[in-house]
Amino acid sequence: MIAVEHLVFEYPGLRALDDVSFQINQGSITALVGPNGAGKTTLLRCMAALEQPVSGRITIDDIDVLEQPRESHRVMGYLSDFFGLYQRLTVRQCLHYVARAQGIADADCEAAISNVCKHLGIADRLNMRPGELSRGLRQRLAIAQAIIHRPKLILLDEPASGLDPEARHELAELFLALQRQGMTLLVSSHILAELEAYSTDMLVLRQGKIVEQVSVKSIQQHKPFKLLLAQPVPNLAELLKQIPEIDTVKIEGNSLALLKIPENNLQQHQILKSLLALNLPVCEFAPAAHNLQDAYLQSIQEGP
Amino acid sequence: MNPEFQRQLYLEYSPARLLGIPMVLGIMFTLSFFLDDHRLGTATANTAMVLFMLISLLWGARQTIDSILEEYRERTWDTQRLSALGPWEMVWGKLFGSTSMVWYAGALCLMMYCLAKDDSAALSALIFYSVCAALLVQSIGLLMGLLAVQRDQDQTNSNSLFVIVVIALLAVTPWLMGIANITPYSLQYTNQNWYGMQLNSHQFHQISLLLALFWGGIGNYRLMTQELGIRTLPWVWLCFCLFLMIYLGGFIPSGFFSMSLAAFSVFSALTYLGMLVERQDAMRIKRLTSYFIAGNWRRCGEEIPLWWLSYLLCIPAAMILSFSDNPITQFGASFHIYPLAVLLILLRDCSIYLYFAYGKNPQRAMSLTLLTGVLLYGVMPGIFTAIGQNQLAAWFFPLWADSTIGAVSSSALQVIFIVHVTFKRWKSST
């Protein structure tokens, strides 16, 4: 669906994107994560043909974005982090304008507006102006504008910022619903816990470079095991090396260790027996609560 | 209907405005009716024309500037750039949509003018001039708005641009007032000499106005095309350079030398204009260099700054003038025209602007360049001339030099210095 090849973007004195290459499959929801200034917004704006890179190539649904920006806009929707709404128009007028501007025939506009409003839960606000809506509803209106032409790809830059937990949850539900309709989503966000609720893939960007691209499912499948001891054991690292099935990830204070072990339950039972045989005061041996945030932090720390 | 035009209508039209405008105008015309001794006479006609000018030029220009800058301020410009609307749809939608109420009020004024003016022979010509002048100013307003957005001037407010448009308006007012005094007599008997042809002056003005409107529309189209990310080669700029050279060349005595002089003057002026209207982005030159290295000539053409093109066109004109048998070498006792030196001074001035544009405060490039210009063209030569050191004065303003070699060598040294420091600054900023 999306192929980005050797993308380089520079601001005066700063390389914001440095030879960025990745691919995204159709129907996925990819979380674009990275620290502030990593280049997330620049990457999304380049993909939306709003910024011109120094070099590289972006292909979306077989359209070369940099060569045919107007054609690419027909298959994508983009929600900026600082989106604007037409404050002097009603919600209906805003959506009608965007629908017409995206090439929807006048006769089909009403159906498109009705359809998108039903999905986004703003059907009862059509005659209100954006200034009269709550932050969450304005966000929904902005998303409605971005998807009214039923694009194949939606780029969302920090869509959940400023929303309360309930609105964030509703947004997550909305993204999953859009995915079920066959859309591909690329979502940049700082709120990793929320991204975990709907992301299928994670793209980690740091200092303008792709540090890692992983499937969220694989993150959840390869959770490390946590070994917690009742009291510190000074030579814990040496003792753990005596068990060949164990690959030690991290040891903290000689009382806590993160281990990589086989997923087979019987093997795990054997390892526990071995640990007890070494007279280790085991009080917890279970899969660690490893989430997207841990995976992200691990990628950032391990990255180049 | 064009969606952008329709959106502008949503914004502009309200029952209060539709009723309020005729009411306000009606009160003003009632006053002029009483001043005309209870009839529609000269006072009413003048009031109607002044009101039309104020409404269509000032309010109209303001509306077209705001039709772009408001999008930028309210962060909706990206929504428009992401739409499937073409550049022409955007341009005419904004130009005519944002001024729809202006034309509603203007039409009422023109209607009153027609009723009050008894000189029917000149009426159509006057309406033509009024409408075209208003369209031209509104088109320039849109152009200014697009240029401000293109230069990423988020600090720019519509007031500052509006002031520029008003100044431009004041500059053309005497001409407008002149053509406004049209009489059947003047329509028949004034002539304009153009390339030796005796043309009817009013017809010539009308064609000139239509050409200005055409180029205003093309300029808007071209800028909108760039804003929408559509890649284009700079044919429009090249055609505009040639058009202006041919058009203005007709006003000076015909001949190869005068044509070269017209070309040199026009291309020099357009080099400065091209430099100022475009955003001089250090990264653009970097992109251009990378395309050049990759041998991607089409991309090179798309990225090439407009002022480079005008400057390149200047070179042959300067050569012809320099080696011509009919050189205008001396305007006064100590001031000479050396085309090659002027060519180098042009490059020096552009490099100075770029030096500031590649700095940390590119928004101050214009004011700093003007300040440097005052020092180089006025203060420094003035000081040295005052103490009798004309040779030293010529080092700052080479046209004061006594010989071509002196002028060219001092210009060349300045160019080498400023190009060197500008290149260093460009390297450090990229």
Interface residues (C-beta under 8 A of the other chain):
Chain A: E10 Y11 P12 G13 A48 A49 L50 Q52 V54 S55 E67 P69 R70 H73 R74 G77 Y78 S80 F82 F83 G84 L85 Y86 Q87 R88 L89 Q93 Y97 V98 R100 A101 Q102 G103 D106 Q145 H149
Chain B: M1 P3 E4 Q6 R7 Y10 L11 E74 R75 T76 W77 D78 T79 Q80 R81 L82 S83 A84 L85 G86 L228 G229 I230 R231 A282 M283 K286 R287 S290 Y358 S428 S429 T430
